[in-house]
Structure formats: C-alpha cells, structure tokens
Amino acid sequence: AGKFGYVQGQESCGASLSEAADICQSLGVYNGVHLDGGGSAQLLVNNRRKLKISDRDPDDYLEIERAVPAGLYIK
C-alpha cells in the first residue's frame, strides 16, 4: 500500500492538472475552474462523490473527512 493506503492500479490519488483537463474535454466541458486540488478538494457529479478523500487514518487507512470552510456549487 502507498502512503495513503492506495494500491497502485486499483485506486487513484487524484488527477494532475493535465489529466483533469483531459477528463473535462472528454466530458464536453466548455468552461472549467481548477482549484488547488488539496486534501479537502472533492468533485460530485449527480450527487455522487468522484474523488477519494486523501486524508487517511494512519492505522487503518480509512478516509478521514475534514471541515471545509467554503465550497463552489454549479448547477
């Protein structure tokens, strides 16, 4: 298991800026906003989470949610 408990080839730690741009382009996104992509970053599509939470419990690698002071909602 990797630093955050991810197993290479089975899970993802996220997308790079270039990968995120490719994903957006494949989805037909015309305008996009790229934020910092830090540990509190999340992406929901049709109310389903599309990213793994990067914060992990060091003992069992389960996801640990953190408080997020602001959000961006696009409908």
mmCIF file of the N, C-alpha and C atoms, coordinates in Angstrom:
data_MODEL
# 
_entry.id   MODEL 
# 
loop_
_atom_site.group_PDB 
_atom_site.id 
_atom_site.type_symbol 
_atom_site.label_atom_id 
_atom_site.label_alt_id 
_atom_site.label_comp_id 
_atom_site.label_asym_id 
_atom_site.label_entity_id 
_atom_site.label_seq_id 
_atom_site.pdbx_PDB_ins_code 
_atom_site.Cartn_x 
_atom_site.Cartn_y 
_atom_site.Cartn_z 
_atom_site.occupancy 
_atom_site.B_iso_or_equiv 
_atom_site.pdbx_formal_charge 
_atom_site.auth_seq_id 
_atom_site.auth_comp_id 
_atom_site.auth_asym_id 
_atom_site.auth_atom_id 
_atom_site.pdbx_PDB_model_num 
ATOM 1   N N  . ALA A 1 1  ? 0.849   -1.185 0.000   1.00 0.00 ? 1  ALA A N  1 
ATOM 2   C CA . ALA A 1 1  ? 0.000   0.000  0.000   1.00 0.00 ? 1  ALA A CA 1 
ATOM 3   C C  . ALA A 1 1  ? 0.883   1.233  0.000   1.00 0.00 ? 1  ALA A C  1 
ATOM 4   N N  . GLY A 1 2  ? 0.409   2.270  -0.651  1.00 0.00 ? 2  GLY A N  1 
ATOM 5   C CA . GLY A 1 2  ? 1.149   3.509  -0.733  1.00 0.00 ? 2  GLY A CA 1 
ATOM 6   C C  . GLY A 1 2  ? 1.000   4.348  0.528   1.00 0.00 ? 2  GLY A C  1 
ATOM 7   N N  . LYS A 1 3  ? 1.478   5.561  0.449   1.00 0.00 ? 3  LYS A N  1 
ATOM 8   C CA . LYS A 1 3  ? 1.485   6.479  1.592   1.00 0.00 ? 3  LYS A CA 1 
ATOM 9   C C  . LYS A 1 3  ? 0.104   6.638  2.220   1.00 0.00 ? 3  LYS A C  1 
ATOM 10  N N  . PHE A 1 4  ? -0.941  6.686  1.412   1.00 0.00 ? 4  PHE A N  1 
ATOM 11  C CA . PHE A 1 4  ? -2.285  6.896  1.914   1.00 0.00 ? 4  PHE A CA 1 
ATOM 12  C C  . PHE A 1 4  ? -3.112  5.611  1.885   1.00 0.00 ? 4  PHE A C  1 
ATOM 13  N N  . GLY A 1 5  ? -2.469  4.471  1.734   1.00 0.00 ? 5  GLY A N  1 
ATOM 14  C CA . GLY A 1 5  ? -3.189  3.207  1.722   1.00 0.00 ? 5  GLY A CA 1 
ATOM 15  C C  . GLY A 1 5  ? -3.707  2.809  0.363   1.00 0.00 ? 5  GLY A C  1 
ATOM 16  N N  . TYR A 1 6  ? -3.399  3.591  -0.669  1.00 0.00 ? 6  TYR A N  1 
ATOM 17  C CA . TYR A 1 6  ? -3.849  3.256  -2.005  1.00 0.00 ? 6  TYR A CA 1 
ATOM 18  C C  . TYR A 1 6  ? -2.979  2.145  -2.580  1.00 0.00 ? 6  TYR A C  1 
ATOM 19  N N  . VAL A 1 7  ? -3.574  1.295  -3.349  1.00 0.00 ? 7  VAL A N  1 
ATOM 20  C CA . VAL A 1 7  ? -2.842  0.238  -4.028  1.00 0.00 ? 7  VAL A CA 1 
ATOM 21  C C  . VAL A 1 7  ? -2.744  0.626  -5.497  1.00 0.00 ? 7  VAL A C  1 
ATOM 22  N N  . GLN A 1 8  ? -1.524  0.771  -5.996  1.00 0.00 ? 8  GLN A N  1 
ATOM 23  C CA . GLN A 1 8  ? -1.314  1.200  -7.369  1.00 0.00 ? 8  GLN A CA 1 
ATOM 24  C C  . GLN A 1 8  ? -2.046  0.271  -8.325  1.00 0.00 ? 8  GLN A C  1 
ATOM 25  N N  . GLY A 1 9  ? -2.749  0.871  -9.280  1.00 0.00 ? 9  GLY A N  1 
ATOM 26  C CA . GLY A 1 9  ? -3.501  0.105  -10.260 1.00 0.00 ? 9  GLY A CA 1 
ATOM 27  C C  . GLY A 1 9  ? -4.910  -0.236 -9.815  1.00 0.00 ? 9  GLY A C  1 
ATOM 28  N N  . GLN A 1 10 ? -5.207  -0.046 -8.521  1.00 0.00 ? 10 GLN A N  1 
ATOM 29  C CA . GLN A 1 10 ? -6.546  -0.357 -8.024  1.00 0.00 ? 10 GLN A CA 1 
ATOM 30  C C  . GLN A 1 10 ? -7.310  0.899  -7.618  1.00 0.00 ? 10 GLN A C  1 
ATOM 31  N N  . GLU A 1 11 ? -6.608  1.921  -7.170  1.00 0.00 ? 11 GLU A N  1 
ATOM 32  C CA . GLU A 1 11 ? -7.232  3.161  -6.742  1.00 0.00 ? 11 GLU A CA 1 
ATOM 33  C C  . GLU A 1 11 ? -6.389  4.322  -7.236  1.00 0.00 ? 11 GLU A C  1 
ATOM 34  N N  . SER A 1 12 ? -6.959  5.506  -7.158  1.00 0.00 ? 12 SER A N  1 
ATOM 35  C CA . SER A 1 12 ? -6.271  6.693  -7.635  1.00 0.00 ? 12 SER A CA 1 
ATOM 36  C C  . SER A 1 12 ? -6.116  7.714  -6.518  1.00 0.00 ? 12 SER A C  1 
ATOM 37  N N  . CYS A 1 13 ? -4.993  8.408  -6.520  1.00 0.00 ? 13 CYS A N  1 
ATOM 38  C CA . CYS A 1 13 ? -4.780  9.507  -5.575  1.00 0.00 ? 13 CYS A CA 1 
ATOM 39  C C  . CYS A 1 13 ? -5.252  10.826 -6.163  1.00 0.00 ? 13 CYS A C  1 
ATOM 40  N N  . GLY A 1 14 ? -5.817  10.813 -7.352  1.00 0.00 ? 14 GLY A N  1 
ATOM 41  C CA . GLY A 1 14 ? -6.319  12.043 -7.961  1.00 0.00 ? 14 GLY A CA 1 
ATOM 42  C C  . GLY A 1 14 ? -5.767  12.240 -9.355  1.00 0.00 ? 14 GLY A C  1 
ATOM 43  N N  . ALA A 1 15 ? -6.126  13.353 -9.935  1.00 0.00 ? 15 ALA A N  1 
ATOM 44  C CA . ALA A 1 15 ? -5.716  13.667 -11.305 1.00 0.00 ? 15 ALA A CA 1 
ATOM 45  C C  . ALA A 1 15 ? -4.790  14.875 -11.295 1.00 0.00 ? 15 ALA A C  1 
ATOM 46  N N  . SER A 1 16 ? -3.819  14.839 -12.177 1.00 0.00 ? 16 SER A N  1 
ATOM 47  C CA . SER A 1 16 ? -2.967  16.014 -12.368 1.00 0.00 ? 16 SER A CA 1 
ATOM 48  C C  . SER A 1 16 ? -3.784  17.069 -13.110 1.00 0.00 ? 16 SER A C  1 
ATOM 49  N N  . LEU A 1 17 ? -3.253  18.281 -13.218 1.00 0.00 ? 17 LEU A N  1 
ATOM 50  C CA . LEU A 1 17 ? -3.946  19.337 -13.958 1.00 0.00 ? 17 LEU A CA 1 
ATOM 51  C C  . LEU A 1 17 ? -4.190  18.903 -15.401 1.00 0.00 ? 17 LEU A C  1 
ATOM 52  N N  . SER A 1 18 ? -3.192  18.306 -16.019 1.00 0.00 ? 18 SER A N  1 
ATOM 53  C CA . SER A 1 18 ? -3.327  17.841 -17.404 1.00 0.00 ? 18 SER A CA 1 
ATOM 54  C C  . SER A 1 18 ? -4.382  16.738 -17.520 1.00 0.00 ? 18 SER A C  1 
ATOM 55  N N  . GLU A 1 19 ? -4.374  15.801 -16.575 1.00 0.00 ? 19 GLU A N  1 
ATOM 56  C CA . GLU A 1 19 ? -5.367  14.727 -16.585 1.00 0.00 ? 19 GLU A CA 1 
ATOM 57  C C  . GLU A 1 19 ? -6.771  15.283 -16.361 1.00 0.00 ? 19 GLU A C  1 
ATOM 58  N N  . ALA A 1 20 ? -6.898  16.253 -15.451 1.00 0.00 ? 20 ALA A N  1 
ATOM 59  C CA . ALA A 1 20 ? -8.203  16.872 -15.194 1.00 0.00 ? 20 ALA A CA 1 
ATOM 60  C C  . ALA A 1 20 ? -8.712  17.577 -16.450 1.00 0.00 ? 20 ALA A C  1 
ATOM 61  N N  . ALA A 1 21 ? -7.821  18.252 -17.165 1.00 0.00 ? 21 ALA A N  1 
ATOM 62  C CA . ALA A 1 21 ? -8.209  18.917 -18.416 1.00 0.00 ? 21 ALA A CA 1 
ATOM 63  C C  . ALA A 1 21 ? -8.677  17.895 -19.446 1.00 0.00 ? 21 ALA A C  1 
ATOM 64  N N  . ASP A 1 22 ? -7.980  16.776 -19.548 1.00 0.00 ? 22 ASP A N  1 
ATOM 65  C CA . ASP A 1 22 ? -8.382  15.715 -20.481 1.00 0.00 ? 22 ASP A CA 1 
ATOM 66  C C  . ASP A 1 22 ? -9.759  15.156 -20.124 1.00 0.00 ? 22 ASP A C  1 
ATOM 67  N N  . ILE A 1 23 ? -10.008 14.951 -18.831 1.00 0.00 ? 23 ILE A N  1 
ATOM 68  C CA . ILE A 1 23 ? -11.304 14.443 -18.377 1.00 0.00 ? 23 ILE A CA 1 
ATOM 69  C C  . ILE A 1 23 ? -12.397 15.436 -18.736 1.00 0.00 ? 23 ILE A C  1 
ATOM 70  N N  . CYS A 1 24 ? -12.161 16.709 -18.450 1.00 0.00 ? 24 CYS A N  1 
ATOM 71  C CA . CYS A 1 24 ? -13.157 17.742 -18.759 1.00 0.00 ? 24 CYS A CA 1 
ATOM 72  C C  . CYS A 1 24 ? -13.432 17.788 -20.268 1.00 0.00 ? 24 CYS A C  1 
ATOM 73  N N  . GLN A 1 25 ? -12.384 17.732 -21.061 1.00 0.00 ? 25 GLN A N  1 
ATOM 74  C CA . GLN A 1 25 ? -12.551 17.767 -22.509 1.00 0.00 ? 25 GLN A CA 1 
ATOM 75  C C  . GLN A 1 25 ? -13.363 16.562 -22.989 1.00 0.00 ? 25 GLN A C  1 
ATOM 76  N N  . SER A 1 26 ? -13.093 15.386 -22.445 1.00 0.00 ? 26 SER A N  1 
ATOM 77  C CA . SER A 1 26 ? -13.825 14.183 -22.861 1.00 0.00 ? 26 SER A CA 1 
ATOM 78  C C  . SER A 1 26 ? -15.299 14.245 -22.468 1.00 0.00 ? 26 SER A C  1 
ATOM 79  N N  . LEU A 1 27 ? -15.605 15.033 -21.416 1.00 0.00 ? 27 LEU A N  1 
ATOM 80  C CA . LEU A 1 27 ? -16.986 15.209 -20.972 1.00 0.00 ? 27 LEU A CA 1 
ATOM 81  C C  . LEU A 1 27 ? -17.690 16.356 -21.690 1.00 0.00 ? 27 LEU A C  1 
ATOM 82  N N  . GLY A 1 28 ? -16.961 17.046 -22.559 1.00 0.00 ? 28 GLY A N  1 
ATOM 83  C CA . GLY A 1 28 ? -17.556 18.155 -23.293 1.00 0.00 ? 28 GLY A CA 1 
ATOM 84  C C  . GLY A 1 28 ? -17.647 19.446 -22.500 1.00 0.00 ? 28 GLY A C  1 
ATOM 85  N N  . VAL A 1 29 ? -16.837 19.566 -21.454 1.00 0.00 ? 29 VAL A N  1 
ATOM 86  C CA . VAL A 1 29 ? -16.849 20.774 -20.635 1.00 0.00 ? 29 VAL A CA 1 
ATOM 87  C C  . VAL A 1 29 ? -16.294 21.934 -21.459 1.00 0.00 ? 29 VAL A C  1 
ATOM 88  N N  . TYR A 1 30 ? -17.046 23.046 -21.477 1.00 0.00 ? 30 TYR A N  1 
ATOM 89  C CA . TYR A 1 30 ? -16.623 24.223 -22.229 1.00 0.00 ? 30 TYR A CA 1 
ATOM 90  C C  . TYR A 1 30 ? -15.851 25.191 -21.338 1.00 0.00 ? 30 TYR A C  1 
ATOM 91  N N  . ASN A 1 31 ? -16.346 25.429 -20.137 1.00 0.00 ? 31 ASN A N  1 
ATOM 92  C CA . ASN A 1 31 ? -15.684 26.286 -19.150 1.00 0.00 ? 31 ASN A CA 1 
ATOM 93  C C  . ASN A 1 31 ? -15.445 25.478 -17.891 1.00 0.00 ? 31 ASN A C  1 
ATOM 94  N N  . GLY A 1 32 ? -14.296 25.672 -17.282 1.00 0.00 ? 32 GLY A N  1 
ATOM 95  C CA . GLY A 1 32 ? -13.987 24.943 -16.054 1.00 0.00 ? 32 GLY A CA 1 
ATOM 96  C C  . GLY A 1 32 ? -13.214 25.811 -15.087 1.00 0.00 ? 32 GLY A C  1 
ATOM 97  N N  . VAL A 1 33 ? -13.218 25.406 -13.840 1.00 0.00 ? 33 VAL A N  1 
ATOM 98  C CA . VAL A 1 33 ? -12.460 26.095 -12.795 1.00 0.00 ? 33 VAL A CA 1 
ATOM 99  C C  . VAL A 1 33 ? -11.578 25.051 -12.127 1.00 0.00 ? 33 VAL A C  1 
ATOM 100 N N  . HIS A 1 34 ? -10.287 25.313 -12.069 1.00 0.00 ? 34 HIS A N  1 
ATOM 101 C CA . HIS A 1 34 ? -9.382  24.389 -11.406 1.00 0.00 ? 34 HIS A CA 1 
ATOM 102 C C  . HIS A 1 34 ? -8.913  25.047 -10.116 1.00 0.00 ? 34 HIS A C  1 
ATOM 103 N N  . LEU A 1 35 ? -9.277  24.443 -8.998  1.00 0.00 ? 35 LEU A N  1 
ATOM 104 C CA . LEU A 1 35 ? -8.859  24.977 -7.705  1.00 0.00 ? 35 LEU A CA 1 
ATOM 105 C C  . LEU A 1 35 ? -7.583  24.280 -7.276  1.00 0.00 ? 35 LEU A C  1 
ATOM 106 N N  . ASP A 1 36 ? -7.179  24.407 -6.037  1.00 0.00 ? 36 ASP A N  1 
ATOM 107 C CA . ASP A 1 36 ? -5.866  23.904 -5.627  1.00 0.00 ? 36 ASP A CA 1 
ATOM 108 C C  . ASP A 1 36 ? -5.742  22.386 -5.630  1.00 0.00 ? 36 ASP A C  1 
ATOM 109 N N  . GLY A 1 37 ? -6.856  21.653 -5.544  1.00 0.00 ? 37 GLY A N  1 
ATOM 110 C CA . GLY A 1 37 ? -6.782  20.195 -5.567  1.00 0.00 ? 37 GLY A CA 1 
ATOM 111 C C  . GLY A 1 37 ? -6.180  19.591 -4.309  1.00 0.00 ? 37 GLY A C  1 
ATOM 112 N N  . GLY A 1 38 ? -6.184  20.337 -3.217  1.00 0.00 ? 38 GLY A N  1 
ATOM 113 C CA . GLY A 1 38 ? -5.627  19.834 -1.965  1.00 0.00 ? 38 GLY A CA 1 
ATOM 114 C C  . GLY A 1 38 ? -6.486  18.744 -1.349  1.00 0.00 ? 38 GLY A C  1 
ATOM 115 N N  . GLY A 1 39 ? -6.143  18.357 -0.150  1.00 0.00 ? 39 GLY A N  1 
ATOM 116 C CA . GLY A 1 39 ? -6.801  17.241 0.515   1.00 0.00 ? 39 GLY A CA 1 
ATOM 117 C C  . GLY A 1 39 ? -8.277  17.427 0.773   1.00 0.00 ? 39 GLY A C  1 
ATOM 118 N N  . SER A 1 40 ? -8.752  18.671 0.794   1.00 0.00 ? 40 SER A N  1 
ATOM 119 C CA . SER A 1 40 ? -10.182 18.897 1.020   1.00 0.00 ? 40 SER A CA 1 
ATOM 120 C C  . SER A 1 40 ? -10.955 18.999 -0.285  1.00 0.00 ? 40 SER A C  1 
ATOM 121 N N  . ALA A 1 41 ? -10.278 18.918 -1.417  1.00 0.00 ? 41 ALA A N  1 
ATOM 122 C CA . ALA A 1 41 ? -10.948 19.030 -2.707  1.00 0.00 ? 41 ALA A CA 1 
ATOM 123 C C  . ALA A 1 41 ? -11.829 17.810 -2.958  1.00 0.00 ? 41 ALA A C  1 
ATOM 124 N N  . GLN A 1 42 ? -13.013 18.063 -3.465  1.00 0.00 ? 42 GLN A N  1 
ATOM 125 C CA . GLN A 1 42 ? -13.931 16.992 -3.823  1.00 0.00 ? 42 GLN A CA 1 
ATOM 126 C C  . GLN A 1 42 ? -14.647 17.356 -5.107  1.00 0.00 ? 42 GLN A C  1 
ATOM 127 N N  . LEU A 1 43 ? -15.174 16.348 -5.782  1.00 0.00 ? 43 LEU A N  1 
ATOM 128 C CA . LEU A 1 43 ? -15.937 16.528 -7.001  1.00 0.00 ? 43 LEU A CA 1 
ATOM 129 C C  . LEU A 1 43 ? -17.151 15.626 -6.910  1.00 0.00 ? 43 LEU A C  1 
ATOM 130 N N  . LEU A 1 44 ? -18.320 16.222 -7.013  1.00 0.00 ? 44 LEU A N  1 
ATOM 131 C CA . LEU A 1 44 ? -19.558 15.456 -7.018  1.00 0.00 ? 44 LEU A CA 1 
ATOM 132 C C  . LEU A 1 44 ? -20.229 15.633 -8.365  1.00 0.00 ? 44 LEU A C  1 
ATOM 133 N N  . VAL A 1 45 ? -20.668 14.543 -8.965  1.00 0.00 ? 45 VAL A N  1 
ATOM 134 C CA . VAL A 1 45 ? -21.414 14.563 -10.215 1.00 0.00 ? 45 VAL A CA 1 
ATOM 135 C C  . VAL A 1 45 ? -22.698 13.795 -9.968  1.00 0.00 ? 45 VAL A C  1 
ATOM 136 N N  . ASN A 1 46 ? -23.830 14.471 -10.191 1.00 0.00 ? 46 ASN A N  1 
ATOM 137 C CA . ASN A 1 46 ? -25.138 13.868 -9.901  1.00 0.00 ? 46 ASN A CA 1 
ATOM 138 C C  . ASN A 1 46 ? -25.195 13.348 -8.468  1.00 0.00 ? 46 ASN A C  1 
ATOM 139 N N  . ASN A 1 47 ? -24.688 14.159 -7.536  1.00 0.00 ? 47 ASN A N  1 
ATOM 140 C CA . ASN A 1 47 ? -24.685 13.855 -6.101  1.00 0.00 ? 47 ASN A CA 1 
ATOM 141 C C  . ASN A 1 47 ? -23.871 12.627 -5.721  1.00 0.00 ? 47 ASN A C  1 
ATOM 142 N N  . ARG A 1 48 ? -22.937 12.227 -6.558  1.00 0.00 ? 48 ARG A N  1 
ATOM 143 C CA . ARG A 1 48 ? -22.056 11.095 -6.234  1.00 0.00 ? 48 ARG A CA 1 
ATOM 144 C C  . ARG A 1 48 ? -20.618 11.582 -6.213  1.00 0.00 ? 48 ARG A C  1 
ATOM 145 N N  . ARG A 1 49 ? -19.909 11.259 -5.140  1.00 0.00 ? 49 ARG A N  1 
ATOM 146 C CA . ARG A 1 49 ? -18.515 11.657 -4.991  1.00 0.00 ? 49 ARG A CA 1 
ATOM 147 C C  . ARG A 1 49 ? -17.657 10.927 -6.012  1.00 0.00 ? 49 ARG A C  1 
ATOM 148 N N  . LYS A 1 50 ? -16.793 11.680 -6.693  1.00 0.00 ? 50 LYS A N  1 
ATOM 149 C CA . LYS A 1 50 ? -15.950 11.116 -7.740  1.00 0.00 ? 50 LYS A CA 1 
ATOM 150 C C  . LYS A 1 50 ? -14.477 11.058 -7.365  1.00 0.00 ? 50 LYS A C  1 
ATOM 151 N N  . LEU A 1 51 ? -14.111 11.616 -6.227  1.00 0.00 ? 51 LEU A N  1 
ATOM 152 C CA . LEU A 1 51 ? -12.719 11.580 -5.787  1.00 0.00 ? 51 LEU A CA 1 
ATOM 153 C C  . LEU A 1 51 ? -12.613 10.888 -4.444  1.00 0.00 ? 51 LEU A C  1 
ATOM 154 N N  . LYS A 1 52 ? -11.520 10.243 -4.223  1.00 0.00 ? 52 LYS A N  1 
ATOM 155 C CA . LYS A 1 52 ? -11.241 9.664  -2.912  1.00 0.00 ? 52 LYS A CA 1 
ATOM 156 C C  . LYS A 1 52 ? -10.751 10.777 -1.993  1.00 0.00 ? 52 LYS A C  1 
ATOM 157 N N  . ILE A 1 53 ? -11.077 10.698 -0.729  1.00 0.00 ? 53 ILE A N  1 
ATOM 158 C CA . ILE A 1 53 ? -10.566 11.649 0.242   1.00 0.00 ? 53 ILE A CA 1 
ATOM 159 C C  . ILE A 1 53 ? -9.117  11.278 0.532   1.00 0.00 ? 53 ILE A C  1 
ATOM 160 N N  . SER A 1 54 ? -8.226  12.268 0.456   1.00 0.00 ? 54 SER A N  1 
ATOM 161 C CA . SER A 1 54 ? -6.797  11.945 0.612   1.00 0.00 ? 54 SER A CA 1 
ATOM 162 C C  . SER A 1 54 ? -6.381  11.765 2.063   1.00 0.00 ? 54 SER A C  1 
ATOM 163 N N  . ASP A 1 55 ? -7.127  12.379 2.986   1.00 0.00 ? 55 ASP A N  1 
ATOM 164 C CA . ASP A 1 55 ? -6.756  12.228 4.397   1.00 0.00 ? 55 ASP A CA 1 
ATOM 165 C C  . ASP A 1 55 ? -7.117  10.823 4.865   1.00 0.00 ? 55 ASP A C  1 
ATOM 166 N N  . ARG A 1 56 ? -6.161  10.145 5.478   1.00 0.00 ? 56 ARG A N  1 
ATOM 167 C CA . ARG A 1 56 ? -6.349  8.758  5.898   1.00 0.00 ? 56 ARG A CA 1 
ATOM 168 C C  . ARG A 1 56 ? -5.913  8.566  7.341   1.00 0.00 ? 56 ARG A C  1 
ATOM 169 N N  . ASP A 1 57 ? -6.603  7.675  8.023   1.00 0.00 ? 57 ASP A N  1 
ATOM 170 C CA . ASP A 1 57 ? -6.193  7.257  9.361   1.00 0.00 ? 57 ASP A CA 1 
ATOM 171 C C  . ASP A 1 57 ? -4.913  6.448  9.201   1.00 0.00 ? 57 ASP A C  1 
ATOM 172 N N  . PRO A 1 58 ? -3.846  6.793  9.905   1.00 0.00 ? 58 PRO A N  1 
ATOM 173 C CA . PRO A 1 58 ? -2.573  6.085  9.720   1.00 0.00 ? 58 PRO A CA 1 
ATOM 174 C C  . PRO A 1 58 ? -2.614  4.620  10.167  1.00 0.00 ? 58 PRO A C  1 
ATOM 175 N N  . ASP A 1 59 ? -3.587  4.259  10.982  1.00 0.00 ? 59 ASP A N  1 
ATOM 176 C CA . ASP A 1 59 ? -3.658  2.877  11.467  1.00 0.00 ? 59 ASP A CA 1 
ATOM 177 C C  . ASP A 1 59 ? -4.373  1.944  10.505  1.00 0.00 ? 59 ASP A C  1 
ATOM 178 N N  . ASP A 1 60 ? -5.494  2.409  9.927   1.00 0.00 ? 60 ASP A N  1 
ATOM 179 C CA . ASP A 1 60 ? -6.275  1.502  9.075   1.00 0.00 ? 60 ASP A CA 1 
ATOM 180 C C  . ASP A 1 60 ? -6.511  2.044  7.665   1.00 0.00 ? 60 ASP A C  1 
ATOM 181 N N  . TYR A 1 61 ? -5.968  3.220  7.356   1.00 0.00 ? 61 TYR A N  1 
ATOM 182 C CA . TYR A 1 61 ? -6.072  3.861  6.041   1.00 0.00 ? 61 TYR A CA 1 
ATOM 183 C C  . TYR A 1 61 ? -7.502  4.211  5.631   1.00 0.00 ? 61 TYR A C  1 
ATOM 184 N N  . LEU A 1 62 ? -8.452  4.206  6.567   1.00 0.00 ? 62 LEU A N  1 
ATOM 185 C CA . LEU A 1 62 ? -9.807  4.619  6.243   1.00 0.00 ? 62 LEU A CA 1 
ATOM 186 C C  . LEU A 1 62 ? -9.841  6.133  6.035   1.00 0.00 ? 62 LEU A C  1 
ATOM 187 N N  . GLU A 1 63 ? -10.760 6.590  5.184   1.00 0.00 ? 63 GLU A N  1 
ATOM 188 C CA . GLU A 1 63 ? -10.875 8.011  4.897   1.00 0.00 ? 63 GLU A CA 1 
ATOM 189 C C  . GLU A 1 63 ? -11.259 8.797  6.150   1.00 0.00 ? 63 GLU A C  1 
ATOM 190 N N  . ILE A 1 64 ? -10.666 9.971  6.294   1.00 0.00 ? 64 ILE A N  1 
ATOM 191 C CA . ILE A 1 64 ? -10.996 10.882 7.381   1.00 0.00 ? 64 ILE A CA 1 
ATOM 192 C C  . ILE A 1 64 ? -11.431 12.198 6.739   1.00 0.00 ? 64 ILE A C  1 
ATOM 193 N N  . GLU A 1 65 ? -12.692 12.559 6.925   1.00 0.00 ? 65 GLU A N  1 
ATOM 194 C CA . GLU A 1 65 ? -13.167 13.814 6.368   1.00 0.00 ? 65 GLU A CA 1 
ATOM 195 C C  . GLU A 1 65 ? -12.674 14.976 7.210   1.00 0.00 ? 65 GLU A C  1 
ATOM 196 N N  . ARG A 1 66 ? -12.485 16.118 6.581   1.00 0.00 ? 66 ARG A N  1 
ATOM 197 C CA . ARG A 1 66 ? -12.064 17.321 7.289   1.00 0.00 ? 66 ARG A CA 1 
ATOM 198 C C  . ARG A 1 66 ? -13.075 18.431 7.038   1.00 0.00 ? 66 ARG A C  1 
ATOM 199 N N  . ALA A 1 67 ? -13.115 19.372 7.958   1.00 0.00 ? 67 ALA A N  1 
ATOM 200 C CA . ALA A 1 67 ? -14.010 20.513 7.795   1.00 0.00 ? 67 ALA A CA 1 
ATOM 201 C C  . ALA A 1 67 ? -13.546 21.349 6.605   1.00 0.00 ? 67 ALA A C  1 
ATOM 202 N N  . VAL A 1 68 ? -14.493 21.800 5.814   1.00 0.00 ? 68 VAL A N  1 
ATOM 203 C CA . VAL A 1 68 ? -14.184 22.624 4.650   1.00 0.00 ? 68 VAL A CA 1 
ATOM 204 C C  . VAL A 1 68 ? -14.928 23.947 4.811   1.00 0.00 ? 68 VAL A C  1 
ATOM 205 N N  . PRO A 1 69 ? -14.203 25.075 4.852   1.00 0.00 ? 69 PRO A N  1 
ATOM 206 C CA . PRO A 1 69 ? -14.845 26.357 5.139   1.00 0.00 ? 69 PRO A CA 1 
ATOM 207 C C  . PRO A 1 69 ? -15.614 26.972 3.976   1.00 0.00 ? 69 PRO A C  1 
ATOM 208 N N  . ALA A 1 70 ? -15.397 26.490 2.759   1.00 0.00 ? 70 ALA A N  1 
ATOM 209 C CA . ALA A 1 70 ? -16.071 27.091 1.600   1.00 0.00 ? 70 ALA A CA 1 
ATOM 210 C C  . ALA A 1 70 ? -16.256 26.049 0.518   1.00 0.00 ? 70 ALA A C  1 
ATOM 211 N N  . GLY A 1 71 ? -17.200 26.298 -0.348  1.00 0.00 ? 71 GLY A N  1 
ATOM 212 C CA . GLY A 1 71 ? -17.442 25.372 -1.445  1.00 0.00 ? 71 GLY A CA 1 
ATOM 213 C C  . GLY A 1 71 ? -17.921 26.133 -2.680  1.00 0.00 ? 71 GLY A C  1 
ATOM 214 N N  . LEU A 1 72 ? -17.855 25.484 -3.813  1.00 0.00 ? 72 LEU A N  1 
ATOM 215 C CA . LEU A 1 72 ? -18.320 26.036 -5.076  1.00 0.00 ? 72 LEU A CA 1 
ATOM 216 C C  . LEU A 1 72 ? -19.333 25.065 -5.640  1.00 0.00 ? 72 LEU A C  1 
ATOM 217 N N  . TYR A 1 73 ? -20.557 25.533 -5.835  1.00 0.00 ? 73 TYR A N  1 
ATOM 218 C CA . TYR A 1 73 ? -21.648 24.687 -6.320  1.00 0.00 ? 73 TYR A CA 1 
ATOM 219 C C  . TYR A 1 73 ? -22.072 25.217 -7.682  1.00 0.00 ? 73 TYR A C  1 
ATOM 220 N N  . ILE A 1 74 ? -22.089 24.363 -8.676  1.00 0.00 ? 74 ILE A N  1 
ATOM 221 C CA . ILE A 1 74 ? -22.507 24.758 -10.018 1.00 0.00 ? 74 ILE A CA 1 
ATOM 222 C C  . ILE A 1 74 ? -23.648 23.853 -10.435 1.00 0.00 ? 74 ILE A C  1 
ATOM 223 N N  . LYS A 1 75 ? -24.737 24.482 -10.840 1.00 0.00 ? 75 LYS A N  1 
ATOM 224 C CA . LYS A 1 75 ? -25.901 23.698 -11.254 1.00 0.00 ? 75 LYS A CA 1 
ATOM 225 C C  . LYS A 1 75 ? -26.166 23.913 -12.716 1.00 0.00 ? 75 LYS A C  1 
# 
